[in-house]
Amino acid sequence: MASAYDAIVIGSGFGGAVVACRLAENGMRVLVLERGRRWTPETYPREPGDPWMFDSDRPERRNGWIDLRLWKHMAVVQGAGIGGGSLIYANVSVQAHPELFEDGWPPEITFDTLKPYYDRVGRMLNVQMLPERQATRRYNLVRDAAEAIGKGARFRPVPLAVTFAEGWSYDLPDPHDERHSRTWTNAQGQEQGTCIHCGNCDIGCTVKAKNTLDLNYIPWAERHGAEFRPLHIATQIRPADGGYRIAFDRIDRGERIRGAVTAPRVILAAGSLGSTELLLRARDEHKTLPAISERLGMGWSCNGDFLTPAVYSGRDVSPTRGPTISAAIDFLDGSESGQRFFIEDGGFPDLLGNVLAGHSQNWRSRRRNKALHRVLGHFINERDPLSCLMPWFAQGIDAADGRLLLARDWWRPFSGRRLRLDWDPRQTVPVMNAIVDMHVRLARASGGSPAVPVTWSWLKNLITPHPLGGCNMGTGPANGVVGHNGEVFGYPNLYVADGSIVPEALGLNPSRTIAALAERISDAIVLRG
């Protein structure tokens, strides 16, 4: 029986959305299975009781905004929903440094070969720079700190997948009010707004100024016939009918309902954890893809993410206002102790302010919140207790020596095997300490009092929103899981197109590189036919 689809894509983030779009654009019948919900501004979580968390063990019970995984020494944060990581990332759409590709990558992957794809992604995401007259207080602080230590030439704004309006400024009356957002229609026919610096980038932009994938690649894919199914969790891959059969669980009213679909091509784009786990289960548990490389799961990287808070007495930093990240100081040339890293400002949403603003879906909560706002709103607006806090952020080139595998919990020896991360911090300590030292230096030079987290200084624990690797690119199964075109070695027409194929840390925000690789993989699939 002929398949109803030419390709099945698992996941809808910076890999899956891109591939689905380009294959559909070229006439293929595409099905996308996404484990999370389809979110809208009306359903974004705002209150404590809203669906914040996604439980990978029991998604039928909790299928919210953020998937948090905890392992020894490492925690990983991921988005869950149509649009994947674009829903929760900090808008930064930056190209990797050209010299990064000189070692550790297949020879076909160079900066020059990726450059047209970087440009294509930039156009699709409408990438812009923060206008000078909209510079945030954090932006100015990063620039001041760089100049204070004699590194002003390394300071630069970062490109953002955000739409700004030239007429907006902090001088407007109540500048963060949604009435200042200007409505426009993007190239994919989607109505959006312009940025009002509300600071909610990571929890859903209600004015749609953040150019998430569900506003560009995904609607363009749907316009060309691609079908996106939210709350569909892929569970098994096996060869079938000259292609591959994907078993899945569909979440419906708190239950998991089994199903399956077959297509001649399958593209895994479930992220570093999701794609690696699917292939590990296919090789080691279900035995359906036994010839996958022994390198599967190896070479995992946290991309050197680190955050150091600093308190500025007498200086208003306003971390809850403006794009979450807006500027960087570039040390990726290794000029600081031989370590390569990328310093950025950081921000976070004003969770209490959102509650008081009354954006809840529940009418009782809205009434309560508005009453609280009348009582507390002025005090909070005028005396924000966190306005003096600067979250110094960074990424760096870590050792990329983690390993994902399937294992049973020692306290549950008869339970099923779960995904586990083995990550030893020792080889990554030098770059993290270099980042910490620079954070401390920048904070003190600009009048701040840094507080290095004891989770690192004492426990050597990290948290990353940028997991990379596990299905690394290579030249063959001896050193990789997929080739330069994303195809799994030994399994024709089975591809991986997400952060799991990145073979080493990028040292800066990875979304644009992941999307560029997915664009290139899409071209290879279309060319192959």
C-alpha positions as CSV (number, residue, x, y, z in Angstrom):
1,M,0.0,0.0,0.0
2,A,1.4,3.4,-1.0
3,S,2.2,5.8,1.9
4,A,0.0,8.9,2.3
5,Y,3.2,10.9,2.9
6,D,6.6,11.3,1.1
7,A,8.3,12.3,4.3
8,I,7.8,12.2,8.1
9,V,9.5,14.8,10.2
10,I,9.7,14.3,14.0
11,G,9.9,17.6,15.8
12,S,9.2,21.2,14.7
13,G,12.1,23.3,16.0
14,F,15.0,24.9,14.1
15,G,15.6,21.6,12.3
16,G,12.1,20.1,11.8
17,A,10.3,23.3,10.8
18,V,13.0,24.2,8.2
19,V,13.0,20.7,6.6
20,A,9.2,20.4,6.6
21,C,8.9,23.8,4.9
22,R,11.5,23.2,2.2
23,L,10.2,19.7,1.4
24,A,6.6,20.8,1.2
25,E,7.7,23.8,-0.9
26,N,9.2,21.3,-3.4
27,G,6.0,19.3,-3.7
28,M,6.5,16.6,-1.1
29,R,3.6,15.4,1.1
30,V,5.0,16.1,4.6
31,L,3.7,15.0,8.0
32,V,5.3,16.5,11.1
33,L,4.8,14.8,14.5
34,E,5.4,17.2,17.4
35,R,5.2,16.1,21.1
36,G,4.1,19.5,22.4
37,R,1.0,21.7,22.0
38,R,0.2,24.4,19.4
39,W,0.5,27.5,21.6
40,T,-1.1,30.9,21.0
41,P,-0.7,34.2,22.8
42,E,-4.0,33.4,24.5
43,T,-2.6,30.1,25.9
44,Y,0.9,31.2,26.9
45,P,1.6,30.3,30.6
46,R,1.6,33.2,32.9
47,E,0.2,32.1,36.3
48,P,1.7,29.5,38.8
49,G,-1.1,27.1,38.0
50,D,-0.7,27.3,34.2
51,P,0.9,24.5,32.1
52,W,4.5,25.4,32.6
53,M,6.2,22.0,32.6
54,F,6.5,19.1,30.1
55,D,7.0,15.7,31.7
56,S,8.8,13.4,29.3
57,D,7.8,10.4,31.4
58,R,4.1,11.2,31.6
59,P,3.3,13.8,28.9
60,E,-0.3,12.8,29.0
61,R,-0.4,14.4,32.5
62,R,1.8,17.4,31.9
63,N,2.5,18.7,28.5
64,G,3.4,22.3,29.2
65,W,5.9,24.9,27.9
66,I,9.3,23.8,29.2
67,D,10.9,20.3,29.4
68,L,13.5,20.3,32.2
69,R,15.8,17.2,32.5
70,L,18.0,16.7,35.6
71,W,21.1,14.6,35.7
72,K,24.3,14.5,37.7
73,H,26.2,17.8,37.2
74,M,23.9,18.9,34.3
75,A,20.4,20.1,33.7
76,V,18.9,20.7,30.3
77,V,16.1,23.0,29.4
78,Q,14.1,22.5,26.2
79,G,10.9,24.0,24.6
80,A,7.9,21.8,23.9
81,G,5.4,22.8,21.2
82,I,4.8,23.6,17.6
83,G,7.9,25.7,16.9
84,G,10.2,23.8,19.3
85,G,13.1,25.7,20.8
86,S,12.1,28.9,19.0
87,L,9.3,29.3,21.6
88,I,11.7,29.7,24.5
89,Y,15.0,30.9,23.1
90,A,16.3,34.4,23.5
91,N,15.9,35.5,19.9
92,V,19.7,35.5,19.1
93,S,20.3,34.4,15.5
94,V,24.1,34.6,15.0
95,Q,26.4,32.9,12.6
96,A,29.2,30.7,14.0
97,H,32.8,31.8,13.5
98,P,34.3,30.7,10.2
99,E,37.4,29.1,11.9
100,L,35.1,26.8,13.9
101,F,34.5,24.6,10.9
102,E,38.3,24.0,10.3
103,D,38.4,21.0,12.6
104,G,36.0,18.4,13.8
105,W,33.5,18.7,11.0
106,P,33.2,16.8,7.7
107,P,35.2,18.6,5.0
108,E,32.0,19.4,3.1
109,I,30.8,21.6,5.9
110,T,32.6,24.9,5.9
111,F,31.6,28.4,6.7
112,D,31.5,29.3,2.9
113,T,29.2,26.3,2.1
114,L,26.9,27.3,5.0
115,K,26.9,31.1,4.2
116,P,24.1,31.0,1.7
117,Y,22.0,29.0,4.1
118,Y,22.8,31.4,7.0
119,D,21.6,34.2,4.7
120,R,18.4,32.2,3.8
121,V,17.6,31.7,7.5
122,G,18.2,35.3,8.3
123,R,15.7,36.4,5.6
124,M,13.1,33.9,6.7
125,L,13.4,34.9,10.3
126,N,13.5,38.6,9.5
127,V,16.7,39.0,11.6
128,Q,17.3,42.6,12.7
129,M,19.6,44.6,15.0
130,L,18.3,46.4,18.1
131,P,17.9,50.1,17.0
132,E,20.4,52.4,18.6
133,R,17.7,54.6,20.2
134,Q,16.1,51.4,21.8
135,A,19.3,50.3,23.5
136,T,18.4,48.7,26.8
137,R,20.1,49.5,30.1
138,R,21.7,46.1,30.0
139,Y,23.1,46.8,26.5
140,N,24.7,50.0,27.7
141,L,26.1,48.2,30.8
142,V,27.8,45.5,28.6
143,R,29.3,48.2,26.4
144,D,30.5,50.2,29.5
145,A,32.0,47.1,31.1
146,A,33.8,46.2,27.9
147,E,35.3,49.7,27.6
148,A,36.2,49.7,31.3
149,I,38.5,46.7,30.8
150,G,40.0,47.9,27.6
151,K,37.9,45.5,25.4
152,G,35.5,47.9,23.8
153,A,36.5,46.8,20.3
154,R,35.1,43.3,21.1
155,F,31.7,44.6,22.0
156,R,28.9,44.2,19.4
157,P,25.1,44.0,19.2
158,V,23.8,40.6,18.3
159,P,21.3,39.9,15.5
160,L,17.8,39.1,16.8
161,A,14.8,37.4,15.2
162,V,12.6,40.3,16.5
163,T,10.7,42.9,14.6
164,F,11.4,46.5,15.9
165,A,9.6,49.7,15.1
166,E,11.7,52.8,14.7
167,G,9.1,55.0,16.4
168,W,9.2,53.1,19.7
169,S,11.3,54.3,22.6
170,Y,11.5,54.2,26.3
171,D,10.4,57.9,26.3
172,L,6.8,56.9,25.3
173,P,4.2,57.1,28.1
174,D,3.9,53.6,29.6
175,P,6.2,52.3,26.8
176,H,5.6,48.6,27.4
177,D,1.9,48.8,26.9
178,E,0.7,46.7,24.0
179,R,-1.0,49.7,22.3
180,H,2.5,50.8,21.2
181,S,3.0,47.6,19.2
182,R,2.4,48.2,15.5
183,T,0.6,45.5,13.5
184,W,2.1,44.3,10.3
185,T,1.9,41.3,7.9
186,N,5.0,39.2,7.3
187,A,6.2,37.6,4.1
188,Q,4.4,34.3,5.0
189,G,1.1,36.1,5.4
190,Q,1.1,36.1,9.3
191,E,0.0,39.1,11.3
192,Q,2.6,40.2,13.8
193,G,3.4,43.2,16.0
194,T,6.5,45.1,16.8
195,C,8.6,44.9,20.0
196,I,7.6,46.9,23.1
197,H,10.5,45.6,25.2
198,C,8.1,43.8,27.6
199,G,10.8,41.2,28.4
200,N,8.6,38.1,27.9
201,C,10.7,36.6,25.1
202,D,11.2,33.3,26.9
203,I,7.6,32.7,27.9
204,G,5.8,33.8,24.8
205,C,5.6,37.2,23.1
206,T,1.9,38.3,23.3
207,V,2.4,41.0,20.6
208,K,4.1,38.5,18.2
209,A,7.2,40.6,17.7
210,K,9.4,37.6,18.3
211,N,9.8,35.8,15.0
212,T,9.2,32.3,16.2
213,L,9.0,29.4,13.7
214,D,5.3,29.2,14.1
215,L,5.1,32.6,12.3
216,N,7.3,31.9,9.3
217,Y,8.7,28.5,8.4
218,I,5.7,26.5,9.8
219,P,2.8,28.5,8.2
220,W,4.7,28.5,4.9
221,A,5.0,24.7,5.2
222,E,1.3,24.4,5.9
223,R,0.5,26.7,3.0
224,H,2.3,24.2,0.8
225,G,0.4,21.2,2.3
226,A,2.5,20.1,5.2
227,E,0.5,18.6,8.1
228,F,1.5,19.3,11.7
229,R,0.2,17.1,14.4
230,P,0.7,18.4,18.0
231,L,0.8,16.1,21.0
232,H,2.1,13.2,18.9
233,I,5.1,11.5,20.6
234,A,7.2,9.3,18.3
235,T,8.2,6.1,20.2
236,Q,9.7,3.7,17.7
237,I,11.4,3.6,14.2
238,R,11.7,0.5,12.1
239,P,12.3,-0.2,8.4
240,A,9.1,-1.0,6.5
241,D,7.8,-1.1,2.9
242,G,11.0,0.3,1.5
243,G,11.0,3.2,4.0
244,Y,10.4,3.6,7.7
245,R,7.5,3.0,10.1
246,I,7.1,5.5,12.9
247,A,5.0,4.3,15.9
248,F,3.7,7.2,18.1
249,D,1.5,7.9,21.0
250,R,-1.2,10.6,20.5
251,I,-2.2,12.5,23.6
252,D,-5.9,13.0,23.9
253,R,-7.8,14.0,27.1
254,G,-5.1,12.7,29.4
255,E,-4.6,9.4,27.6
256,R,-2.0,8.0,25.2
257,I,-3.5,6.5,22.1
258,R,-1.2,4.4,19.9
259,G,-0.8,4.9,16.2
260,A,1.7,4.4,13.4
261,V,2.5,5.9,10.0
262,T,5.0,4.9,7.2
263,A,6.9,7.0,4.6
264,P,9.8,6.4,2.3
265,R,11.8,9.2,4.1
266,V,12.0,10.1,7.8
267,I,13.8,13.1,9.3
268,L,14.5,13.1,13.0
269,A,14.4,16.6,14.4
270,A,13.5,16.1,18.0
271,G,16.6,17.8,19.4
272,S,19.8,16.6,20.9
273,L,18.0,14.5,23.5
274,G,15.0,13.4,21.6
275,S,16.6,12.3,18.3
276,T,19.4,10.5,20.1
277,E,17.0,8.7,22.4
278,L,14.9,7.5,19.4
279,L,17.9,6.1,17.7
280,L,19.3,4.6,20.9
281,R,16.0,2.7,21.4
282,A,15.9,1.6,17.8
283,R,19.5,0.2,18.1
284,D,19.7,-1.1,21.6
285,E,16.2,-1.8,22.8
286,H,13.9,-2.5,19.9
287,K,16.8,-3.8,17.7
288,T,15.1,-2.4,14.6
289,L,18.2,-0.3,13.5
290,P,21.0,-2.5,14.8
291,A,23.8,-1.1,12.4
292,I,23.7,2.5,13.7
293,S,27.2,3.7,14.6
294,E,28.8,3.0,18.0
295,R,29.3,6.7,18.2
296,L,25.6,7.2,18.8
297,G,25.2,9.2,22.0
298,M,28.8,10.4,22.2
299,G,30.2,13.8,21.8
300,W,27.5,15.6,23.7
301,S,28.0,19.3,24.5
302,C,26.4,21.8,26.8
303,N,27.8,24.6,24.6
304,G,29.5,26.1,27.6
305,D,26.4,28.0,28.9
306,F,26.9,29.9,32.1
307,L,25.2,32.7,34.1
308,T,26.7,34.9,36.8
309,P,24.4,37.3,38.6
310,A,25.8,40.7,39.7
311,V,24.1,43.4,41.9
312,Y,24.5,47.0,41.0
313,S,23.9,49.4,43.9
314,G,22.5,52.6,42.5
315,R,22.3,51.5,38.9
316,D,19.0,50.5,37.3
317,V,19.8,47.5,35.1
318,S,16.1,46.5,34.4
319,P,16.7,42.8,33.5
320,T,13.0,42.3,33.0
321,R,12.7,44.9,30.2
322,G,13.9,44.6,26.6
323,P,14.9,41.6,24.5
324,T,16.3,38.9,26.7
325,I,19.8,39.2,25.0
326,S,20.9,42.2,23.0
327,A,24.7,42.5,23.1
328,A,28.0,40.5,23.3
329,I,31.7,40.7,24.0
330,D,33.5,38.3,21.7
331,F,36.4,36.3,23.1
332,L,36.1,33.3,20.7
333,D,39.6,34.0,19.3
334,G,41.1,32.3,22.4
335,S,42.9,35.5,23.6
336,E,41.9,34.9,27.2
337,S,43.9,32.1,28.7
338,G,43.5,30.1,25.5
339,Q,39.8,29.6,26.2
340,R,37.1,30.6,23.7
341,F,33.8,32.1,24.9
342,F,31.1,34.7,24.1
343,I,29.9,37.0,26.8
344,E,26.3,38.3,26.6
345,D,23.8,40.2,28.7
346,G,20.9,38.2,30.1
347,G,17.3,39.0,31.1
348,F,14.3,37.2,32.4
349,P,10.5,37.8,32.3
350,D,8.7,39.8,35.0
351,L,6.6,36.9,36.3
352,L,5.0,38.8,39.1
353,G,4.2,41.7,36.8
354,N,2.6,39.4,34.3
355,V,0.4,37.9,37.1
356,L,-0.6,41.4,38.3
357,A,-1.3,42.5,34.7
358,G,-4.2,40.0,34.6
359,H,-3.3,38.0,31.5
360,S,-4.8,34.7,32.9
361,Q,-7.3,32.8,30.9
362,N,-9.5,32.3,34.0
363,W,-11.9,35.2,34.7
364,R,-11.7,34.7,38.5
365,S,-7.9,35.0,38.3
366,R,-8.2,38.1,36.1
367,R,-10.4,39.8,38.6
368,R,-8.1,38.9,41.5
369,N,-5.0,40.0,39.6
370,K,-6.5,43.3,38.6
371,A,-7.4,43.9,42.3
372,L,-3.8,43.1,43.4
373,H,-2.5,45.3,40.7
374,R,-4.5,48.2,42.0
375,V,-3.0,47.6,45.5
376,L,0.6,46.6,44.6
377,G,1.1,47.7,41.0
378,H,2.6,51.1,41.8
379,F,4.9,49.8,44.4
380,I,6.3,47.1,42.2
381,N,6.6,49.3,39.1
382,E,8.4,52.0,41.1
383,R,10.5,49.7,43.3
384,D,11.3,46.6,41.4
385,P,13.5,44.7,43.8
386,L,15.3,43.1,40.9
387,S,16.0,46.2,38.9
388,C,19.6,46.3,40.1
389,L,20.4,42.7,39.1
390,M,22.5,42.0,36.0
391,P,22.5,38.3,34.8
392,W,25.9,38.1,33.0
393,F,25.5,35.3,30.5
394,A,27.9,33.4,28.2
395,Q,28.5,30.4,26.0
396,G,31.9,28.7,25.4
397,I,33.8,26.0,23.6
398,D,33.5,23.1,26.1
399,A,35.0,19.7,25.8
400,A,32.0,18.1,24.1
401,D,32.7,14.8,25.9
402,G,29.3,13.9,27.3
403,R,27.5,10.7,26.5
404,L,23.8,10.0,26.2
405,L,22.8,6.4,26.8
406,L,19.9,4.2,28.0
407,A,20.1,2.9,31.6
408,R,17.9,1.8,34.4
409,D,17.7,3.8,37.6
410,W,19.6,1.9,40.3
411,W,16.7,2.3,42.8
412,R,14.3,0.8,40.2
413,P,16.2,-2.2,38.7
414,F,13.1,-3.7,37.1
415,S,11.8,-0.5,35.4
416,G,12.4,0.4,31.8
417,R,15.6,2.0,30.7
418,R,15.6,5.8,30.6
419,L,17.7,8.3,28.8
420,R,20.7,9.2,30.9
421,L,23.5,11.7,30.5
422,D,27.0,10.9,31.6
423,W,28.9,14.2,31.8
424,D,32.2,14.7,33.7
425,P,32.9,18.4,34.3
426,R,36.6,18.1,34.6
427,Q,37.6,18.7,31.0
428,T,35.2,21.6,30.8
429,V,36.4,23.4,34.0
430,P,39.0,25.5,32.2
431,V,36.6,27.3,29.9
432,M,33.9,27.7,32.5
433,N,36.4,29.2,35.0
434,A,37.6,31.6,32.2
435,I,34.0,32.7,31.7
436,V,33.5,33.1,35.5
437,D,36.7,35.2,35.7
438,M,35.6,37.4,32.9
439,H,32.1,37.8,34.4
440,V,33.6,38.9,37.7
441,R,36.1,41.2,36.0
442,L,33.4,42.9,33.9
443,A,31.0,43.2,36.8
444,R,33.5,44.8,39.1
445,A,34.9,47.1,36.4
446,S,31.3,48.5,35.9
447,G,30.4,48.9,39.6
448,G,28.7,45.6,40.2
449,S,29.1,42.9,42.9
450,P,29.2,39.5,41.3
451,A,28.0,36.4,43.0
452,V,29.4,33.2,41.4
453,P,26.8,30.5,41.8
454,V,27.8,27.9,44.4
455,T,26.2,25.3,42.1
456,W,29.4,25.7,40.0
457,S,32.1,26.9,42.5
458,W,31.3,24.1,44.9
459,L,29.3,21.4,43.1
460,K,30.4,21.8,39.4
461,N,26.8,21.7,38.3
462,L,25.6,23.4,35.1
463,I,22.3,24.1,33.3
464,T,22.1,24.5,29.5
465,P,19.3,25.6,27.1
466,H,21.6,24.7,24.2
467,P,22.3,20.9,24.2
468,L,24.3,19.8,21.1
469,G,25.5,16.4,19.8
470,G,24.6,12.8,20.3
471,C,24.1,12.1,16.5
472,N,27.2,13.8,15.5
473,M,28.2,14.5,11.9
474,G,31.3,12.6,10.7
475,T,32.9,11.2,7.6
476,G,31.9,7.6,8.4
477,P,30.4,5.4,11.2
478,A,33.9,5.2,12.8
479,N,33.7,8.9,13.8
480,G,30.0,9.9,13.4
481,V,26.4,8.9,13.2
482,V,25.3,10.9,10.2
483,G,27.1,12.2,7.1
484,H,27.5,15.8,6.0
485,N,24.0,15.6,4.4
486,G,22.4,14.4,7.7
487,E,21.8,10.9,6.5
488,V,22.3,8.1,9.1
489,F,25.2,5.9,8.1
490,G,23.8,2.5,6.9
491,Y,20.2,3.6,6.6
492,P,19.3,5.3,3.3
493,N,16.6,8.0,3.6
494,L,16.8,8.2,7.4
495,Y,18.0,11.7,8.3
496,V,18.8,13.7,11.4
497,A,18.5,17.5,11.2
498,D,18.7,19.3,14.5
499,G,21.3,20.2,17.2
500,S,22.2,16.6,17.8
501,I,24.3,16.5,14.6
502,V,26.5,19.4,15.6
503,P,29.8,17.7,16.4
504,E,31.3,20.2,18.8
505,A,30.4,23.3,20.8
506,L,29.7,26.4,18.9
507,G,30.5,28.8,21.7
508,L,27.6,31.0,20.9
509,N,23.9,30.7,20.3
510,P,23.3,27.8,18.0
511,S,19.9,28.2,16.5
512,R,21.0,29.8,13.2
513,T,23.6,27.2,12.6
514,I,21.1,24.4,13.3
515,A,18.7,26.0,10.9
516,A,21.4,26.6,8.2
517,L,22.4,22.9,8.4
518,A,18.7,21.9,8.1
519,E,18.4,24.1,5.0
520,R,21.4,22.4,3.5
521,I,20.0,18.9,4.4
522,S,16.7,19.9,2.8
523,D,18.4,20.7,-0.4
524,A,20.2,17.4,-0.4
525,I,16.9,15.5,0.2
526,V,15.1,17.4,-2.6
527,L,18.0,16.9,-5.0
528,R,18.0,13.1,-4.3
529,G,14.3,13.0,-4.9
